[in-house]
Amino acid sequence: MSKVIQTFRNLKKEEVGRLTFDDRDDRLHLQSSAPPGIDRRFRTEKGAANWWESNVDPETGQRMKRSEDS
């Protein structure tokens, strides 16, 4: 069963992502609402939050493009 740990919202208060914990695999799942979507797994809440802040546009929930991603 998944439990919501944190919800990420933009300035308009729209949900753009969420961090959940799933008992089945004992990991945190970071998911984005925006297509094509993000579904990453982490062992710590801090690691997930740091990754979100560094890699995701807080307004859209989409992964930010970086020059090395090209």
Secondary structure by P-SEA (a helix, b strand, c coil): cccccbbbbccccccccbbbbbccccbbbbbbccccbbbbbbccaaaaaaaaaacccccccccccccccc
